[in-house]
Amino acid sequence: MIDTIRFKIPINENLVSDLKKTGEEVIKYNHETKTVKYRIYKQCIQLGSYNSDVSIFIDFSDSLFIEFSLPKYVLSHNVYLLYDYKKAIEKFYFDISMNISQSFPPPESWVIQRLDICYAWKFKNEEEAFFVLNRIKDLDFERKKKYIHDTSVMYKGSAYTVKFYMKQPEYFKHDFKKLIFRGQEDLAHHVFDVARGVLRYEVTIKKDGLKNYFNKEINYRQLNDDWIFDRLNYYLDKLLKIMGTSPYYENKHKLITKYGYTRAGQLLLFLNFYESMGRNELNNFFDRSTIYRNLKLLKEANVGLKVNSTDIKIRIPSIYVVNSDGRGASGV
């Protein structure tokens, strides 16, 4: 639901003084103009039951920013979705007031400057999740630059960024090692098992993206489940809009009507191969010009491509969600 969140917080002299006493001053110079590019006081603290990392910094104009992962603060990891995010923010306010400074203003005055909303599907195994991810890699997002890696794909933009990735390898690379280092081996291995077969979907909405939607600055009280589901589905639909679920005989009729029997037969074989094996495998059997020509012909005939051939569909909400009640792997 919500993962990383960044707040801009109103400050006062006592709060600034408390933070500067313990923070590290970082100065970045512009060597060409011989001026200070920025000066910040940076502090990384650990809060919550699992000592989650929280970044705090004050810029040269004395604006205070806090950024952290809500599920990691509550659950120690973000394999599961955190549903009670408002309660988590209120608990965080209490913790940071008790541990850092009692001069923090209430969270209702904290302006959200970045918001990561997310969802995660639990597939039967890693192979099935990886198959669906590879199908998503074939897609292009309008006005977004695509970055493809072995276990992830990201569509980066100025107002928002969309990302899909295999959760188990990402968890193993980051939070698994942190939990082991902190002596929480049983929890680390348990969450690793939970992450098997999980495909995660994230949308990072930046300050401009939030303003474009709300037409004002917002705090955590303006957030709700309906809005989060609406935004997740909106960006998901934008990506998957070229992929339909037309049945075989409907596709056959469309192709024969537009291209005749011979070309329709060729395109149906190509379509079946694509939906069974995925885009990456096409490169081993077809040259690039044939692939793009066939995809163009299918699109012109209004024949869509399925996301996957399994019984698990990428929908929100879904019965295949990784967890539905907000309970974490530790039983929180």
C-alpha positions as CSV (number, residue, x, y, z in Angstrom):
1,M,0.0,0.0,0.0
2,I,2.5,2.6,1.2
3,D,6.2,2.1,1.4
4,T,8.7,5.0,1.4
5,I,7.4,8.4,2.3
6,R,9.1,11.8,2.5
7,F,7.9,14.7,4.7
8,K,8.7,18.3,4.7
9,I,8.3,19.4,8.3
10,P,7.8,22.9,9.8
11,I,10.6,23.7,12.1
12,N,11.5,25.9,15.1
13,E,14.7,27.0,16.7
14,N,14.7,24.4,19.3
15,L,14.2,21.6,16.8
16,V,16.9,22.9,14.5
17,S,19.3,23.2,17.5
18,D,18.6,19.6,18.6
19,L,19.2,18.2,15.2
20,K,22.3,20.2,14.5
21,K,23.9,19.0,17.7
22,T,23.8,15.4,16.5
23,G,23.7,15.7,12.8
24,E,26.6,15.8,10.4
25,E,27.2,18.9,8.3
26,V,27.6,18.2,4.6
27,I,28.7,21.0,2.2
28,K,28.7,20.7,-1.6
29,Y,30.7,23.3,-3.5
30,N,30.4,24.6,-7.0
31,H,34.0,24.8,-7.9
32,E,33.4,26.8,-11.1
33,T,31.6,29.6,-9.4
34,K,33.4,29.1,-6.1
35,T,30.1,29.2,-4.2
36,V,28.3,26.8,-1.9
37,K,25.8,24.7,-3.9
38,Y,24.1,23.4,-0.8
39,R,24.7,22.9,2.9
40,I,22.7,20.3,4.9
41,Y,22.8,18.7,8.3
42,K,22.3,15.0,7.7
43,Q,21.4,12.3,10.3
44,C,20.5,8.7,9.9
45,I,18.9,7.2,12.9
46,Q,17.3,3.8,13.8
47,L,13.8,3.7,15.2
48,G,11.0,1.2,15.7
49,S,11.1,-2.4,17.0
50,Y,13.5,-3.5,14.3
51,N,15.8,-0.4,14.3
52,S,14.7,0.8,10.9
53,D,16.9,3.4,9.2
54,V,15.4,6.9,9.0
55,S,17.0,9.8,7.1
56,I,16.7,13.3,8.5
57,F,18.3,16.4,7.0
58,I,18.0,20.2,7.1
59,D,18.9,22.2,4.0
60,F,20.5,25.6,3.9
61,S,17.2,27.3,4.0
62,D,16.4,25.5,7.3
63,S,13.8,23.2,5.8
64,L,13.5,19.9,7.6
65,F,13.0,16.6,5.6
66,I,12.4,13.1,6.9
67,E,12.3,10.0,4.6
68,F,11.8,6.4,5.6
69,S,10.0,3.1,4.7
70,L,6.8,2.7,6.7
71,P,6.6,-1.1,6.5
72,K,10.3,-1.5,7.4
73,Y,9.8,0.8,10.4
74,V,6.9,-1.4,11.6
75,L,7.7,-4.9,10.3
76,S,11.5,-4.8,9.6
77,H,10.9,-5.5,5.9
78,N,8.6,-4.6,3.0
79,V,7.8,-8.0,1.6
80,Y,4.3,-7.7,3.1
81,L,2.1,-4.7,2.4
82,L,1.4,-2.4,5.4
83,Y,-2.3,-1.5,5.6
84,D,-2.6,0.6,8.7
85,Y,-0.2,3.3,7.5
86,K,-1.9,6.2,9.4
87,K,-1.4,4.4,12.7
88,A,2.2,3.8,11.7
89,I,2.9,7.5,11.0
90,E,1.4,8.5,14.4
91,K,3.5,5.9,16.2
92,F,6.6,7.2,14.3
93,Y,5.8,10.7,15.5
94,F,5.8,9.5,19.1
95,D,9.0,7.6,18.6
96,I,10.9,10.4,17.0
97,S,9.7,12.9,19.6
98,M,10.8,10.7,22.4
99,N,14.2,9.8,20.9
100,I,15.3,12.8,18.9
101,S,13.5,16.0,20.0
102,Q,10.2,16.9,21.7
103,S,10.0,20.0,19.5
104,F,8.7,18.1,16.5
105,P,5.3,19.6,15.4
106,P,2.4,17.1,15.1
107,P,2.3,15.0,11.9
108,E,-0.8,16.8,10.6
109,S,1.5,19.6,9.7
110,W,4.0,17.4,7.8
111,V,3.7,17.9,4.0
112,I,4.2,14.8,1.9
113,Q,6.8,15.4,-0.8
114,R,7.3,11.8,-2.0
115,L,5.0,8.8,-1.8
116,D,5.7,5.2,-2.8
117,I,2.5,3.3,-3.2
118,C,2.8,-0.4,-3.9
119,Y,1.1,-3.8,-4.4
120,A,2.5,-7.4,-4.6
121,W,1.2,-10.6,-6.1
122,K,2.2,-14.0,-4.7
123,F,2.7,-16.6,-7.5
124,K,3.1,-20.3,-7.2
125,N,6.9,-20.1,-7.6
126,E,9.7,-17.8,-8.7
127,E,9.5,-19.2,-12.3
128,E,5.9,-18.1,-12.7
129,A,6.5,-14.6,-11.3
130,F,9.6,-14.3,-13.5
131,F,7.5,-15.3,-16.5
132,V,5.0,-12.5,-15.9
133,L,7.8,-10.0,-15.2
134,N,9.4,-10.8,-18.6
135,R,6.1,-10.2,-20.3
136,I,5.9,-6.8,-18.6
137,K,9.4,-6.0,-19.8
138,D,8.2,-6.1,-23.4
139,L,5.9,-3.1,-22.8
140,D,6.7,0.5,-23.2
141,F,5.2,3.2,-21.0
142,E,4.1,6.4,-22.6
143,R,6.7,9.2,-22.1
144,K,8.7,7.1,-19.7
145,K,12.3,5.9,-20.1
146,K,12.6,2.2,-19.6
147,Y,15.4,0.5,-17.7
148,I,15.5,-3.3,-17.8
149,H,17.5,-5.5,-15.4
150,D,17.5,-9.2,-14.8
151,T,14.9,-9.2,-12.1
152,S,13.2,-5.8,-12.6
153,V,12.0,-3.2,-15.0
154,M,11.6,0.5,-14.3
155,Y,9.7,3.2,-16.2
156,K,11.2,6.6,-15.1
157,G,9.5,9.9,-15.4
158,S,9.6,13.4,-13.8
159,A,6.4,13.3,-11.9
160,Y,6.2,9.6,-11.2
161,T,8.1,6.4,-11.7
162,V,6.7,2.8,-12.1
163,K,8.7,-0.3,-11.2
164,F,8.1,-4.1,-11.2
165,Y,10.6,-6.4,-9.6
166,M,11.1,-9.9,-8.2
167,K,10.9,-9.4,-4.4
168,Q,13.0,-12.3,-3.2
169,P,16.3,-11.4,-4.9
170,E,15.8,-7.7,-3.9
171,Y,15.1,-8.6,-0.3
172,F,18.1,-11.0,-0.1
173,K,20.4,-8.2,-1.4
174,H,19.3,-5.6,1.1
175,D,17.1,-6.4,4.2
176,F,18.0,-10.0,4.6
177,K,21.7,-9.1,5.3
178,K,20.6,-6.3,7.6
179,L,18.5,-8.7,9.7
180,I,21.3,-11.2,9.8
181,F,23.8,-8.5,10.9
182,R,21.4,-7.5,13.7
183,G,21.2,-11.1,15.0
184,Q,17.6,-11.7,13.7
185,E,18.4,-14.8,11.7
186,D,15.1,-16.7,12.2
187,L,13.1,-13.7,11.0
188,A,15.5,-13.1,8.1
189,H,15.1,-16.6,6.8
190,H,11.3,-16.7,7.4
191,V,10.8,-13.5,5.3
192,F,13.1,-14.9,2.6
193,D,10.7,-17.9,2.3
194,V,7.7,-15.6,2.2
195,A,9.2,-13.5,-0.6
196,R,9.5,-16.6,-2.9
197,G,7.2,-16.1,-5.9
198,V,6.4,-12.5,-5.1
199,L,6.2,-9.9,-7.9
200,R,6.1,-6.3,-6.5
201,Y,4.7,-3.3,-8.2
202,E,5.7,0.2,-7.1
203,V,4.8,3.7,-8.1
204,T,6.9,6.6,-6.8
205,I,4.8,9.8,-6.9
206,K,7.0,12.8,-6.5
207,K,6.1,16.3,-5.2
208,D,4.9,17.6,-8.6
209,G,2.8,14.5,-9.2
210,L,1.1,14.9,-5.9
211,K,0.4,18.5,-6.6
212,N,-1.0,17.8,-10.0
213,Y,-3.5,15.4,-8.5
214,F,-4.5,17.2,-5.3
215,N,-3.9,20.8,-6.5
216,K,-2.5,21.5,-3.0
217,E,0.0,20.3,-0.5
218,I,-1.2,17.3,1.5
219,N,-0.6,15.5,4.7
220,Y,-1.1,11.9,5.7
221,R,-4.8,12.6,6.7
222,Q,-5.6,13.1,3.0
223,L,-4.5,9.5,2.1
224,N,-7.0,6.6,2.0
225,D,-7.2,3.1,0.6
226,D,-9.6,4.1,-2.2
227,W,-7.2,6.8,-3.5
228,I,-4.2,4.4,-3.4
229,F,-6.1,1.6,-5.2
230,D,-7.3,4.2,-7.8
231,R,-3.8,5.4,-8.5
232,L,-2.2,1.9,-8.6
233,N,-4.9,0.8,-11.1
234,Y,-4.6,4.0,-13.1
235,Y,-0.8,3.5,-13.8
236,L,-1.2,-0.2,-14.2
237,D,-3.9,0.3,-16.8
238,K,-1.8,2.9,-18.7
239,L,0.9,0.2,-19.0
240,L,-1.3,-2.7,-19.9
241,K,-3.8,-1.0,-22.1
242,I,-2.3,-2.6,-25.3
243,M,-2.6,-6.0,-23.8
244,G,-6.1,-7.4,-24.1
245,T,-7.6,-10.8,-23.2
246,S,-9.4,-11.6,-26.5
247,P,-10.2,-15.3,-26.9
248,Y,-8.7,-17.3,-29.7
249,Y,-11.8,-17.4,-32.0
250,E,-12.4,-13.7,-31.6
251,N,-8.8,-13.1,-32.6
252,K,-9.1,-15.5,-35.5
253,H,-12.2,-13.8,-36.9
254,K,-10.5,-10.3,-36.6
255,L,-7.4,-11.4,-38.4
256,I,-9.2,-13.3,-41.2
257,T,-11.5,-10.4,-41.8
258,K,-8.6,-7.9,-42.1
259,Y,-5.8,-10.0,-43.7
260,G,-7.3,-13.2,-45.2
261,Y,-6.7,-16.8,-44.2
262,T,-3.0,-17.1,-45.0
263,R,-1.7,-14.1,-43.2
264,A,-4.2,-14.7,-40.3
265,G,-2.8,-18.2,-39.9
266,Q,0.8,-16.8,-39.7
267,L,-0.2,-14.2,-37.2
268,L,-2.1,-16.7,-35.0
269,L,0.9,-18.9,-34.8
270,F,3.1,-15.9,-33.9
271,L,0.5,-14.7,-31.3
272,N,0.4,-18.2,-29.7
273,F,4.2,-18.3,-29.5
274,Y,4.3,-14.9,-28.0
275,E,1.7,-15.6,-25.3
276,S,3.3,-19.0,-24.5
277,M,7.0,-18.1,-24.4
278,G,7.3,-14.3,-24.0
279,R,9.0,-11.6,-26.0
280,N,12.5,-12.5,-25.1
281,E,12.2,-15.9,-26.6
282,L,11.0,-14.5,-29.9
283,N,14.5,-13.2,-30.7
284,N,15.7,-16.7,-31.0
285,F,13.2,-17.6,-33.7
286,F,12.3,-14.4,-35.5
287,D,14.4,-11.5,-36.8
288,R,13.7,-8.1,-35.4
289,S,11.9,-6.7,-38.4
290,T,9.5,-9.7,-38.4
291,I,8.7,-9.2,-34.7
292,Y,7.9,-5.5,-35.1
293,R,5.9,-6.1,-38.3
294,N,3.8,-8.8,-36.7
295,L,3.2,-6.8,-33.6
296,K,2.1,-3.9,-35.7
297,L,-0.3,-6.0,-37.7
298,L,-1.8,-7.5,-34.6
299,K,-2.3,-4.0,-33.2
300,E,-3.9,-2.7,-36.4
301,A,-6.4,-5.7,-36.3
302,N,-7.2,-4.7,-32.7
303,V,-5.9,-8.0,-31.4
304,G,-4.5,-7.8,-27.9
305,L,-1.8,-9.8,-26.1
306,K,-2.3,-11.5,-22.8
307,V,-0.2,-10.6,-19.8
308,N,0.3,-14.3,-18.9
309,S,-1.3,-17.7,-19.6
310,T,-1.6,-18.7,-15.9
311,D,-4.7,-18.5,-13.8
312,I,-3.2,-15.6,-11.8
313,K,-4.1,-12.2,-13.3
314,I,-2.5,-8.9,-12.5
315,R,-5.4,-7.1,-10.9
316,I,-5.8,-4.8,-7.9
317,P,-7.2,-5.8,-5.6
318,S,-6.4,-9.5,-6.1
319,I,-7.0,-12.7,-4.2
320,Y,-3.4,-13.4,-4.9
321,V,-2.1,-10.4,-3.0
322,V,0.9,-11.3,-0.8
323,N,-1.0,-10.5,2.4
324,S,-4.5,-9.1,3.0
325,D,-4.6,-8.3,6.6
326,G,-1.4,-6.3,7.2
327,R,0.1,-8.9,9.5
328,G,3.9,-9.1,9.1
329,A,6.1,-12.2,9.0
330,S,6.9,-11.6,12.6
331,G,3.3,-11.8,13.6
332,V,2.9,-8.1,14.1
